[in-house]
């Protein structure tokens, strides 16, 4: 299994306030990026990902489709949010059966714990009939357009396994043990929620800093 502790991914959250390119979600457009296969060979060009089917495509002179089985990781430069996003292929059982290679985006990582996520497009009945597309940075909250929204499932990589996070506050402290008082104070001071992408990233990064001491 790929060791997440070798990653050197910092917290990057710059470039807020962008709207969707061509009224599409991030997985529906091409991004500049690189794909690294299982042997470490790099392929550069325009990249589009499909997390539902664990596929990633490379557009150069032609379009090549890769599966999570033959990709180590891929990275994209997301012009909408102004940062590099990295997706690693890791063994996981999505449906409770046997493990297969699955793409996870790595949000932040430390020596012991990494925060991962998988995005998906969900129906949002609250926004049906809205006045056109509405953009909100997904690192801080859900994006919505025309009755759909960008949603996320979150996972913690700890104890050499991937554990899905229930989005319940009490389970967050179970995932990040040993510093409940410090984390509670940090969340209150910074008005952080336990179930928002950007907030979870900051909380996990803070936990990893605490655990260094």
Z-matrix of the N, CA and C atoms (Angstrom, degrees):
N
C 1 1.466
C 2 1.527 1 109.66
N 3 1.306 2 116.02 1 140.84
C 4 1.441 3 120.48 2 179.98
C 5 1.518 4 109.55 3 -63.65
N 6 1.325 5 116.56 4 132.07
C 7 1.458 6 120.93 5 179.20
C 8 1.517 7 109.92 6 -82.57
N 9 1.320 8 116.18 7 115.84
C 10 1.452 9 118.85 8 -179.36
C 11 1.516 10 111.76 9 -71.66
N 12 1.328 11 116.55 10 -17.07
C 13 1.454 12 118.42 11 -177.38
C 14 1.516 13 112.08 12 -70.12
N 15 1.336 14 118.69 13 -11.82
C 16 1.450 15 119.70 14 179.07
C 17 1.514 16 111.08 15 -86.81
N 18 1.317 17 116.65 16 -5.78
C 19 1.456 18 119.14 17 -178.54
C 20 1.517 19 109.85 18 -71.61
N 21 1.294 20 115.48 19 149.40
C 22 1.456 21 120.60 20 177.54
C 23 1.513 22 108.51 21 -126.00
N 24 1.321 23 114.00 22 60.46
C 25 1.457 24 119.68 23 -177.10
C 26 1.514 25 109.59 24 -103.20
N 27 1.291 26 117.37 25 121.44
C 28 1.455 27 122.34 26 178.45
C 29 1.506 28 110.63 27 -93.40
N 30 1.294 29 115.45 28 -174.80
C 31 1.459 30 120.77 29 176.98
C 32 1.511 31 107.55 30 -90.34
N 33 1.310 32 116.03 31 115.79
C 34 1.456 33 118.98 32 176.13
C 35 1.514 34 107.68 33 -123.61
N 36 1.288 35 114.66 34 118.62
C 37 1.460 36 119.69 35 178.41
C 38 1.519 37 107.47 36 -143.99
N 39 1.310 38 115.75 37 77.57
C 40 1.446 39 121.41 38 178.44
C 41 1.502 40 108.45 39 -124.38
N 42 1.314 41 115.34 40 162.19
C 43 1.454 42 119.91 41 176.58
C 44 1.513 43 112.21 42 76.71
N 45 1.323 44 117.75 43 65.34
C 46 1.446 45 120.79 44 -179.04
C 47 1.526 46 110.53 45 -95.27
N 48 1.304 47 115.99 46 164.94
C 49 1.448 48 120.67 47 173.76
C 50 1.510 49 114.62 48 87.27
N 51 1.332 50 118.53 49 10.29
C 52 1.451 51 120.71 50 178.87
C 53 1.519 52 110.73 51 -79.58
N 54 1.316 53 116.57 52 150.36
C 55 1.454 54 121.26 53 173.53
C 56 1.514 55 108.84 54 -102.97
N 57 1.314 56 117.20 55 168.13
C 58 1.449 57 121.65 56 -177.97
C 59 1.518 58 111.29 57 -65.20
N 60 1.330 59 116.23 58 138.98
C 61 1.454 60 120.41 59 173.77
C 62 1.518 61 108.54 60 -71.70
N 63 1.313 62 115.64 61 123.79
C 64 1.454 63 121.68 62 177.76
C 65 1.532 64 111.97 63 57.33
N 66 1.316 65 116.78 64 31.54
C 67 1.461 66 121.65 65 178.98
C 68 1.522 67 112.32 66 55.32
N 69 1.320 68 116.45 67 43.66
C 70 1.459 69 121.02 68 179.75
C 71 1.523 70 109.57 69 -128.46
N 72 1.326 71 114.64 70 159.28
C 73 1.451 72 119.87 71 175.38
C 74 1.529 73 109.96 72 -80.86
N 75 1.346 74 118.25 73 162.21
C 76 1.462 75 120.56 74 -175.58
C 77 1.526 76 114.50 75 -55.31
N 78 1.331 77 118.04 76 -35.27
C 79 1.461 78 120.40 77 -178.36
C 80 1.525 79 112.79 78 -74.66
N 81 1.324 80 116.63 79 -7.24
C 82 1.459 81 120.06 80 -176.14
C 83 1.523 82 113.30 81 -101.43
N 84 1.326 83 116.98 82 1.72
C 85 1.462 84 119.34 83 -179.26
C 86 1.534 85 109.98 84 -124.40
N 87 1.326 86 115.76 85 165.20
C 88 1.462 87 122.33 86 178.76
C 89 1.524 88 109.46 87 -89.65
N 90 1.331 89 115.38 88 137.58
C 91 1.455 90 122.32 89 179.00
C 92 1.529 91 109.27 90 -123.30
N 93 1.304 92 117.84 91 149.10
C 94 1.454 93 120.52 92 169.92
C 95 1.523 94 107.93 93 -65.48
N 96 1.324 95 116.40 94 135.24
C 97 1.456 96 117.25 95 -178.31
C 98 1.509 97 114.29 96 -174.57
N 99 1.313 98 114.25 97 -172.52
C 100 1.460 99 122.64 98 -179.09
C 101 1.520 100 109.63 99 -137.00
N 102 1.313 101 115.18 100 145.71
C 103 1.464 102 122.03 101 175.03
C 104 1.518 103 107.98 102 -121.30
N 105 1.319 104 117.21 103 133.47
C 106 1.464 105 122.51 104 -179.61
C 107 1.526 106 107.89 105 -116.59
N 108 1.329 107 115.64 106 119.45
C 109 1.460 108 118.55 107 -176.77
C 110 1.521 109 110.78 108 -80.25
N 111 1.318 110 116.12 109 -178.96
C 112 1.458 111 121.39 110 -174.59
C 113 1.526 112 112.45 111 -64.30
N 114 1.348 113 116.78 112 -22.24
C 115 1.457 114 120.41 113 178.59
C 116 1.522 115 112.37 114 -92.25
N 117 1.324 116 117.00 115 -0.55
C 118 1.450 117 120.65 116 178.74
C 119 1.511 118 115.14 117 92.15
N 120 1.328 119 117.66 118 1.70
C 121 1.457 120 120.72 119 178.62
C 122 1.520 121 109.78 120 -73.22
N 123 1.338 122 116.37 121 137.80
C 124 1.455 123 121.52 122 -176.74
C 125 1.520 124 110.79 123 -102.90
N 126 1.327 125 115.07 124 141.11
C 127 1.461 126 122.49 125 176.40
C 128 1.523 127 107.32 126 -126.99
N 129 1.322 128 116.96 127 126.37
C 130 1.453 129 121.76 128 -176.87
C 131 1.522 130 110.84 129 -113.83
N 132 1.318 131 115.48 130 147.03
C 133 1.452 132 121.00 131 178.82
C 134 1.509 133 109.78 132 161.41
N 135 1.324 134 116.02 133 -149.73
C 136 1.456 135 121.00 134 173.84
C 137 1.522 136 109.05 135 -92.81
N 138 1.321 137 116.76 136 135.35
C 139 1.462 138 122.31 137 -172.06
C 140 1.521 139 109.55 138 -123.25
N 141 1.326 140 115.88 139 136.04
C 142 1.459 141 122.22 140 172.64
C 143 1.528 142 108.10 141 -130.98
N 144 1.341 143 116.70 142 136.37
C 145 1.460 144 119.64 143 -175.47
C 146 1.526 145 111.50 144 -114.68
N 147 1.317 146 115.20 145 153.70
C 148 1.466 147 123.70 146 178.04
C 149 1.523 148 106.93 147 -135.33
N 150 1.325 149 117.08 148 93.89
C 151 1.459 150 120.62 149 -176.55
C 152 1.523 151 112.29 150 -73.39
N 153 1.329 152 117.39 151 -26.18
C 154 1.463 153 119.65 152 178.57
C 155 1.524 154 110.69 153 -60.07
N 156 1.322 155 116.18 154 -38.94
C 157 1.465 156 121.11 155 -178.00
C 158 1.521 157 112.60 156 -108.60
N 159 1.341 158 117.00 157 5.94
C 160 1.466 159 122.22 158 179.91
C 161 1.522 160 111.45 159 53.05
N 162 1.336 161 114.64 160 51.31
C 163 1.459 162 122.34 161 177.83
C 164 1.521 163 109.41 162 -123.77
N 165 1.312 164 116.65 163 152.77
C 166 1.454 165 122.19 164 172.25
C 167 1.524 166 107.35 165 -140.52
N 168 1.325 167 116.26 166 136.90
C 169 1.456 168 121.44 167 -176.81
C 170 1.519 169 110.41 168 -113.97
N 171 1.325 170 114.67 169 146.89
C 172 1.453 171 122.59 170 176.82
C 173 1.517 172 108.59 171 -118.75
N 174 1.313 173 115.52 172 124.45
C 175 1.458 174 120.51 173 176.42
C 176 1.514 175 108.87 174 -109.21
N 177 1.324 176 114.81 175 115.79
C 178 1.449 177 120.95 176 175.96
C 179 1.518 178 106.27 177 -131.03
N 180 1.311 179 118.63 178 -108.73
C 181 1.462 180 120.05 179 170.87
C 182 1.520 181 110.11 180 -76.30
N 183 1.319 182 115.63 181 -31.49
C 184 1.461 183 122.24 182 174.98
C 185 1.521 184 107.56 183 -132.97
N 186 1.318 185 116.95 184 -179.85
C 187 1.460 186 121.71 185 175.95
C 188 1.525 187 109.19 186 -106.57
N 189 1.328 188 115.88 187 123.51
C 190 1.465 189 122.23 188 179.42
C 191 1.520 190 108.03 189 -114.65
N 192 1.322 191 116.43 190 134.56
C 193 1.463 192 121.61 191 179.13
C 194 1.525 193 110.42 192 -105.82
N 195 1.313 194 116.19 193 129.33
C 196 1.460 195 123.13 194 177.05
C 197 1.525 196 109.01 195 -113.37
N 198 1.310 197 116.40 196 150.19
C 199 1.456 198 121.27 197 173.12
C 200 1.529 199 109.28 198 -106.06
N 201 1.316 200 116.40 199 165.85
C 202 1.459 201 119.98 200 177.99
C 203 1.525 202 111.79 201 -64.07
N 204 1.321 203 117.33 202 -17.25
C 205 1.459 204 121.09 203 -179.73
C 206 1.519 205 112.30 204 -73.72
N 207 1.336 206 117.24 205 -28.45
C 208 1.465 207 118.57 206 -177.89
C 209 1.521 208 113.14 207 -115.28
N 210 1.350 209 116.85 208 16.76
C 211 1.459 210 121.71 209 177.06
C 212 1.522 211 108.99 210 -121.44
N 213 1.324 212 115.75 211 134.76
C 214 1.462 213 120.52 212 173.62
C 215 1.528 214 109.87 213 -79.82
N 216 1.341 215 115.56 214 -52.32
C 217 1.459 216 120.68 215 174.04
C 218 1.515 217 108.70 216 -163.83
N 219 1.334 218 115.64 217 164.53
C 220 1.451 219 120.48 218 171.97
C 221 1.510 220 109.03 219 -137.88
N 222 1.315 221 115.18 220 157.35
C 223 1.457 222 121.07 221 -179.17
C 224 1.517 223 108.90 222 -135.55
N 225 1.317 224 115.37 223 146.92
C 226 1.453 225 121.05 224 178.36
C 227 1.518 226 109.46 225 -131.84
N 228 1.318 227 115.55 226 151.85
C 229 1.448 228 120.08 227 169.34
C 230 1.516 229 106.79 228 -98.45
N 231 1.305 230 115.92 229 112.45
C 232 1.451 231 121.72 230 -176.03
C 233 1.523 232 108.94 231 -90.68
N 234 1.317 233 116.76 232 101.05
C 235 1.453 234 121.00 233 -176.48
C 236 1.529 235 112.10 234 -66.27
N 237 1.326 236 117.07 235 -25.50
C 238 1.458 237 119.73 236 179.50
C 239 1.515 238 111.97 237 -65.96
N 240 1.357 239 116.68 238 -33.68
C 241 1.454 240 120.85 239 -175.74
C 242 1.517 241 112.65 240 -117.51
N 243 1.315 242 117.07 241 -0.60
C 244 1.453 243 120.63 242 172.12
C 245 1.501 244 115.33 243 67.99
N 246 1.302 245 118.65 244 41.77
C 247 1.460 246 120.55 245 179.46
C 248 1.508 247 112.87 246 -157.12
N 249 1.314 248 115.39 247 166.26
C 250 1.458 249 121.88 248 176.27
C 251 1.520 250 109.00 249 -91.02
N 252 1.314 251 116.01 250 130.49
C 253 1.464 252 121.84 251 177.61
C 254 1.523 253 108.25 252 -114.13
N 255 1.330 254 117.05 253 136.36
C 256 1.460 255 121.35 254 -177.96
C 257 1.525 256 110.42 255 -120.05
N 258 1.322 257 115.19 256 137.14
C 259 1.460 258 123.44 257 -178.71
C 260 1.526 259 108.22 258 -125.20
N 261 1.328 260 116.42 259 123.04
C 262 1.457 261 121.56 260 -179.20
C 263 1.526 262 110.77 261 -107.84
N 264 1.307 263 115.09 262 145.39
C 265 1.461 264 121.70 263 174.67
C 266 1.525 265 108.49 264 -88.72
N 267 1.326 266 116.59 265 117.27
C 268 1.461 267 121.88 266 -176.42
C 269 1.521 268 109.81 267 -133.12
N 270 1.325 269 118.38 268 146.43
C 271 1.462 270 120.60 269 179.33
C 272 1.517 271 111.44 270 -72.23
N 273 1.335 272 115.77 271 128.61
C 274 1.465 273 120.11 272 -178.12
C 275 1.520 274 108.87 273 -159.50
N 276 1.321 275 115.70 274 150.00
C 277 1.460 276 121.39 275 177.02
C 278 1.518 277 108.79 276 -101.05
N 279 1.321 278 117.16 277 99.48
C 280 1.459 279 121.26 278 -178.50
C 281 1.514 280 112.58 279 -70.23
N 282 1.323 281 116.72 280 -34.27
C 283 1.467 282 121.16 281 -173.73
C 284 1.523 283 113.12 282 -110.49
N 285 1.309 284 116.54 283 15.35
C 286 1.453 285 119.45 284 178.77
C 287 1.515 286 114.19 285 80.66
N 288 1.334 287 116.61 286 7.01
C 289 1.465 288 119.86 287 178.41
C 290 1.521 289 108.87 288 -95.80
N 291 1.311 290 116.99 289 -135.20
C 292 1.453 291 120.29 290 178.97
C 293 1.531 292 109.91 291 -86.33
N 294 1.327 293 115.50 292 160.65
C 295 1.453 294 120.46 293 -178.33
C 296 1.521 295 111.42 294 -76.12
N 297 1.318 296 115.10 295 140.99
C 298 1.452 297 122.41 296 174.06
C 299 1.526 298 108.09 297 -136.82
N 300 1.331 299 119.31 298 161.34
C 301 1.461 300 120.43 299 177.61
C 302 1.527 301 110.88 300 -64.46
N 303 1.315 302 115.76 301 130.22
C 304 1.468 303 122.69 302 -176.42
C 305 1.527 304 108.26 303 -134.51
N 306 1.331 305 116.79 304 140.85
C 307 1.457 306 120.47 305 177.36
C 308 1.527 307 110.99 306 -83.38
N 309 1.338 308 115.43 307 129.71
C 310 1.457 309 122.81 308 174.00
C 311 1.521 310 108.80 309 -126.68
N 312 1.332 311 115.86 310 136.89
C 313 1.454 312 119.33 311 171.51
C 314 1.526 313 108.11 312 -83.66
N 315 1.317 314 116.32 313 133.47
C 316 1.461 315 121.53 314 178.01
C 317 1.519 316 108.52 315 -94.24
N 318 1.329 317 116.19 316 117.37
C 319 1.464 318 120.76 317 -178.01
C 320 1.521 319 111.85 318 -88.70
N 321 1.314 320 117.37 319 -44.68
C 322 1.461 321 122.38 320 176.20
C 323 1.512 322 108.04 321 -162.56
N 324 1.339 323 116.33 322 153.45
C 325 1.460 324 118.92 323 -178.50
C 326 1.513 325 110.70 324 -147.58
N 327 1.328 326 113.61 325 155.23
C 328 1.454 327 121.41 326 176.23
C 329 1.508 328 109.35 327 -133.57
N 330 1.295 329 116.70 328 -166.63
C 331 1.458 330 120.88 329 -178.17
C 332 1.523 331 111.82 330 -63.74
N 333 1.330 332 117.07 331 -38.58
C 334 1.463 333 121.14 332 -174.14
C 335 1.523 334 114.34 333 -109.72
N 336 1.323 335 117.73 334 -29.55
C 337 1.463 336 120.71 335 -171.84
C 338 1.522 337 110.77 336 -134.77
N 339 1.318 338 115.14 337 138.39
C 340 1.464 339 121.48 338 173.11
C 341 1.518 340 108.67 339 -125.38
N 342 1.324 341 116.32 340 147.17
C 343 1.458 342 122.39 341 175.74
C 344 1.523 343 108.41 342 -102.79
N 345 1.329 344 115.39 343 122.24
C 346 1.458 345 122.05 344 -179.40
C 347 1.522 346 109.39 345 -116.75
N 348 1.322 347 116.52 346 163.32
C 349 1.457 348 118.59 347 173.12
C 350 1.523 349 110.24 348 -153.23
N 351 1.306 350 114.30 349 162.39
C 352 1.466 351 122.97 350 172.58
C 353 1.525 352 106.74 351 -133.40
N 354 1.319 353 116.42 352 122.99
C 355 1.462 354 120.32 353 -178.80
C 356 1.516 355 110.70 354 -90.36
N 357 1.315 356 115.74 355 157.12
C 358 1.461 357 121.07 356 174.20
C 359 1.526 358 108.10 357 -154.50
N 360 1.301 359 115.93 358 161.66
C 361 1.459 360 121.83 359 179.75
C 362 1.516 361 108.12 360 -99.79
N 363 1.322 362 115.65 361 120.79
C 364 1.462 363 121.20 362 -176.49
C 365 1.520 364 110.18 363 -113.92
N 366 1.325 365 115.92 364 153.49
C 367 1.461 366 120.83 365 173.99
C 368 1.512 367 109.17 366 -72.89
N 369 1.316 368 116.65 367 134.45
C 370 1.459 369 121.51 368 -178.95
C 371 1.519 370 108.33 369 -125.84
N 372 1.327 371 116.38 370 93.57
C 373 1.458 372 120.78 371 -176.26
C 374 1.520 373 112.39 372 -65.57
N 375 1.330 374 116.58 373 -21.18
C 376 1.462 375 119.48 374 -179.95
C 377 1.517 376 111.48 375 -65.32
N 378 1.337 377 116.93 376 -23.59
C 379 1.455 378 120.10 377 -175.21
C 380 1.514 379 112.75 378 -107.83
N 381 1.326 380 117.23 379 10.14
C 382 1.458 381 118.85 380 175.36
C 383 1.519 382 108.98 381 -63.59
N 384 1.310 383 115.58 382 134.27
C 385 1.447 384 119.77 383 179.57
C 386 1.515 385 113.39 384 78.86
N 387 1.347 386 115.96 385 14.36
C 388 1.458 387 119.07 386 179.51
C 389 1.523 388 110.31 387 -67.38
N 390 1.316 389 115.16 388 160.46
C 391 1.456 390 119.77 389 -178.73
C 392 1.514 391 109.11 390 -81.59
N 393 1.331 392 116.13 391 78.90
C 394 1.459 393 121.01 392 177.57
C 395 1.520 394 111.47 393 76.14
N 396 1.341 395 116.36 394 -178.27
C 397 1.467 396 120.79 395 -178.18
C 398 1.518 397 112.11 396 -69.91
N 399 1.299 398 115.36 397 145.85
C 400 1.460 399 121.15 398 177.98
C 401 1.520 400 107.46 399 -125.48
N 402 1.325 401 117.93 400 125.85
C 403 1.460 402 120.60 401 -178.17
C 404 1.512 403 111.43 402 -106.72
N 405 1.335 404 115.47 403 138.30
C 406 1.452 405 121.25 404 172.34
C 407 1.518 406 106.27 405 -143.18
N 408 1.313 407 116.81 406 137.53
C 409 1.455 408 119.03 407 -174.61
C 410 1.526 409 111.28 408 -60.41
N 411 1.341 410 118.55 409 126.01
C 412 1.469 411 120.09 410 -175.00
C 413 1.510 412 113.62 411 -71.40
N 414 1.323 413 118.66 412 -10.28
C 415 1.448 414 119.47 413 176.47
C 416 1.522 415 110.91 414 -76.49
N 417 1.325 416 116.07 415 -12.20
C 418 1.452 417 120.18 416 179.34
C 419 1.514 418 112.61 417 -121.25
N 420 1.294 419 118.56 418 -23.78
C 421 1.456 420 119.87 419 -179.84
C 422 1.511 421 110.53 420 -171.20
N 423 1.322 422 117.11 421 170.39
C 424 1.466 423 120.77 422 -176.25
C 425 1.507 424 112.54 423 -67.65
N 426 1.326 425 115.44 424 144.39
C 427 1.444 426 120.51 425 172.95
C 428 1.521 427 108.00 426 -96.53
N 429 1.316 428 115.41 427 144.90
C 430 1.456 429 119.28 428 -178.20
C 431 1.511 430 110.29 429 -133.91
N 432 1.315 431 115.68 430 149.40
C 433 1.453 432 120.86 431 171.66
C 434 1.518 433 109.28 432 -162.14
N 435 1.316 434 115.09 433 127.89
C 436 1.458 435 122.10 434 171.36
C 437 1.522 436 113.17 435 48.80
N 438 1.332 437 116.99 436 45.80
C 439 1.450 438 120.72 437 175.69
C 440 1.510 439 115.36 438 85.94
N 441 1.336 440 118.08 439 8.93
C 442 1.462 441 121.46 440 177.40
C 443 1.518 442 108.80 441 -128.78
N 444 1.323 443 115.40 442 156.69
C 445 1.459 444 119.32 443 178.58
C 446 1.519 445 109.93 444 -142.01
N 447 1.315 446 114.86 445 155.40
C 448 1.453 447 121.22 446 175.83
C 449 1.522 448 108.27 447 -86.20
N 450 1.322 449 117.36 448 121.16
C 451 1.461 450 122.04 449 -177.04
C 452 1.529 451 109.14 450 -122.38
N 453 1.322 452 115.62 451 165.16
C 454 1.457 453 120.32 452 -174.67
C 455 1.526 454 111.36 453 -139.16
N 456 1.318 455 115.23 454 142.59
C 457 1.457 456 122.07 455 164.43
C 458 1.522 457 106.72 456 -105.99
N 459 1.329 458 116.21 457 137.15
C 460 1.458 459 120.99 458 -175.29
C 461 1.528 460 110.57 459 -113.40
N 462 1.325 461 114.10 460 149.34
C 463 1.455 462 121.37 461 -178.17
C 464 1.523 463 108.78 462 -141.65
N 465 1.327 464 115.20 463 148.45
C 466 1.455 465 120.47 464 172.50
C 467 1.528 466 108.70 465 -112.37
N 468 1.323 467 115.76 466 131.58
C 469 1.457 468 120.56 467 172.22
C 470 1.522 469 107.29 468 -94.98
N 471 1.321 470 115.70 469 110.74
C 472 1.455 471 121.33 470 -179.49
C 473 1.511 472 108.85 471 -151.71
N 474 1.313 473 116.05 472 151.93
C 475 1.466 474 121.47 473 -179.64
C 476 1.533 475 110.67 474 54.75
N 477 1.331 476 115.47 475 35.97
C 478 1.461 477 122.47 476 177.15
C 479 1.526 478 113.50 477 61.96
N 480 1.317 479 116.56 478 27.37
C 481 1.457 480 119.36 479 174.19
C 482 1.526 481 110.48 480 -148.21
N 483 1.328 482 114.93 481 158.88
C 484 1.454 483 121.47 482 -179.97
C 485 1.523 484 108.84 483 -96.14
N 486 1.327 485 115.91 484 124.07
C 487 1.459 486 121.14 485 -177.79
C 488 1.525 487 109.22 486 -120.21
N 489 1.319 488 116.87 487 125.56
C 490 1.458 489 120.31 488 -179.71
C 491 1.525 490 110.51 489 -73.45
N 492 1.318 491 115.29 490 139.25
C 493 1.461 492 122.00 491 -179.79
C 494 1.520 493 109.17 492 -94.52
N 495 1.325 494 116.37 493 130.08
C 496 1.461 495 122.91 494 -174.03
C 497 1.526 496 113.40 495 -77.65
N 498 1.331 497 117.71 496 -10.46
C 499 1.469 498 124.16 497 -174.15
C 500 1.533 499 112.54 498 71.60
N 501 1.323 500 116.58 499 14.59
C 502 1.457 501 120.87 500 172.97
C 503 1.531 502 109.02 501 -94.63
N 504 1.323 503 115.86 502 136.58
C 505 1.455 504 119.59 503 -173.50
C 506 1.525 505 112.27 504 -60.62
N 507 1.327 506 116.55 505 -39.55
C 508 1.460 507 118.81 506 -179.26
C 509 1.525 508 111.47 507 -64.34
N 510 1.332 509 116.53 508 -31.35
C 511 1.456 510 119.48 509 178.74
C 512 1.520 511 111.94 510 -75.28
N 513 1.337 512 116.64 511 -24.51
C 514 1.460 513 119.02 512 176.48
C 515 1.523 514 110.03 513 -62.48
N 516 1.331 515 117.24 514 -41.68
C 517 1.458 516 120.44 515 179.84
C 518 1.529 517 111.25 516 -70.66
N 519 1.325 518 117.12 517 -26.54
C 520 1.457 519 119.84 518 173.90
C 521 1.528 520 110.76 519 -69.98
N 522 1.339 521 115.27 520 -36.12
C 523 1.461 522 120.01 521 178.67
C 524 1.528 523 111.52 522 -72.23
N 525 1.330 524 115.77 523 -31.47
C 526 1.466 525 121.92 524 -177.72
C 527 1.522 526 108.72 525 -119.97
N 528 1.325 527 117.92 526 72.97
C 529 1.468 528 120.98 527 -171.66
C 530 1.537 529 112.91 528 -78.87
N 531 1.323 530 113.31 529 158.09
C 532 1.458 531 119.57 530 170.01
C 533 1.513 532 116.12 531 96.47
N 534 1.339 533 117.67 532 -13.83
C 535 1.461 534 119.70 533 -176.30
C 536 1.527 535 110.66 534 -137.78
N 537 1.306 536 117.07 535 41.27
C 538 1.469 537 120.41 536 -175.45
C 539 1.519 538 111.57 537 -60.84
N 540 1.328 539 118.38 538 -43.72
C 541 1.462 540 120.49 539 -178.75
C 542 1.520 541 111.15 540 -64.64
N 543 1.340 542 116.48 541 -43.98
C 544 1.464 543 120.21 542 -178.72
C 545 1.532 544 111.13 543 -65.53
N 546 1.311 545 116.25 544 -41.57
C 547 1.466 546 119.72 545 -179.07
C 548 1.526 547 110.56 546 -69.30
N 549 1.329 548 117.35 547 -40.80
C 550 1.469 549 120.74 548 178.23
C 551 1.517 550 110.61 549 -59.51
N 552 1.341 551 116.83 550 -44.05
C 553 1.460 552 120.72 551 178.71
C 554 1.533 553 110.73 552 -64.79
N 555 1.319 554 116.46 553 -42.91
C 556 1.473 555 121.36 554 179.17
C 557 1.520 556 110.69 555 -60.72
N 558 1.323 557 117.15 556 -41.11
C 559 1.458 558 120.83 557 179.43
C 560 1.525 559 111.42 558 -66.86
N 561 1.333 560 116.82 559 -41.73
C 562 1.465 561 119.95 560 -179.61
C 563 1.527 562 111.04 561 -66.70
N 564 1.327 563 116.79 562 -44.87
C 565 1.461 564 120.50 563 -177.79
C 566 1.522 565 111.63 564 -63.50
N 567 1.329 566 116.52 565 -34.48
C 568 1.461 567 120.20 566 -175.87
C 569 1.530 568 113.16 567 -104.22
N 570 1.344 569 115.25 568 6.03
C 571 1.461 570 121.34 569 178.15
C 572 1.529 571 111.75 570 54.30
N 573 1.313 572 114.89 571 50.10
C 574 1.458 573 121.31 572 -177.54
C 575 1.519 574 110.60 573 -97.28
N 576 1.316 575 115.70 574 143.46
C 577 1.456 576 121.46 575 176.65
C 578 1.531 577 109.77 576 -100.94
N 579 1.319 578 115.71 577 158.07
C 580 1.463 579 120.55 578 -176.83
C 581 1.524 580 113.19 579 -86.43
N 582 1.349 581 117.10 580 -2.73
C 583 1.458 582 118.80 581 -173.65
C 584 1.528 583 113.23 582 -132.13
N 585 1.336 584 117.20 583 20.82
C 586 1.455 585 121.10 584 177.05
C 587 1.521 586 110.01 585 -112.65
N 588 1.315 587 115.19 586 142.43
C 589 1.460 588 120.93 587 -172.12
C 590 1.531 589 113.26 588 -56.74
N 591 1.318 590 116.88 589 -55.41
C 592 1.451 591 119.57 590 -178.41
C 593 1.515 592 112.73 591 -64.18
N 594 1.331 593 116.30 592 -36.09
C 595 1.460 594 120.32 593 179.05
C 596 1.524 595 110.94 594 -68.18
N 597 1.318 596 116.55 595 -43.50
C 598 1.467 597 120.35 596 177.96
C 599 1.521 598 111.36 597 -60.86
N 600 1.327 599 115.64 598 -39.05
C 601 1.465 600 120.00 599 178.14
C 602 1.524 601 110.09 600 -60.64
N 603 1.321 602 116.79 601 -47.42
C 604 1.468 603 120.61 602 -179.18
C 605 1.527 604 111.59 603 -65.12
N 606 1.335 605 116.58 604 -39.90
C 607 1.465 606 120.21 605 -179.57
C 608 1.527 607 110.51 606 -64.98
N 609 1.327 608 116.29 607 -44.16
C 610 1.466 609 119.99 608 -178.85
C 611 1.519 610 110.74 609 -66.66
N 612 1.331 611 116.78 610 -41.82
C 613 1.461 612 119.87 611 177.91
C 614 1.529 613 110.91 612 -62.14
N 615 1.338 614 116.85 613 -39.07
C 616 1.462 615 120.65 614 178.00
C 617 1.534 616 110.33 615 -65.48
N 618 1.326 617 116.48 616 -41.74
C 619 1.468 618 120.23 617 177.79
C 620 1.536 619 110.71 618 -59.41
N 621 1.340 620 115.57 619 -43.50
C 622 1.471 621 118.83 620 -179.34
C 623 1.525 622 111.62 621 -64.73
N 624 1.340 623 116.90 622 -32.60
C 625 1.454 624 119.42 623 175.32
C 626 1.531 625 110.81 624 -68.15
N 627 1.337 626 115.95 625 -41.81
C 628 1.465 627 119.78 626 178.10
C 629 1.531 628 111.63 627 -61.22
N 630 1.319 629 115.42 628 -41.75
C 631 1.464 630 119.87 629 -174.87
C 632 1.524 631 112.63 630 -72.13
N 633 1.321 632 116.96 631 -12.15
C 634 1.469 633 119.41 632 176.18
C 635 1.516 634 111.25 633 -72.26
N 636 1.323 635 115.55 634 -27.69
C 637 1.468 636 120.12 635 -173.93
C 638 1.523 637 112.16 636 -80.98
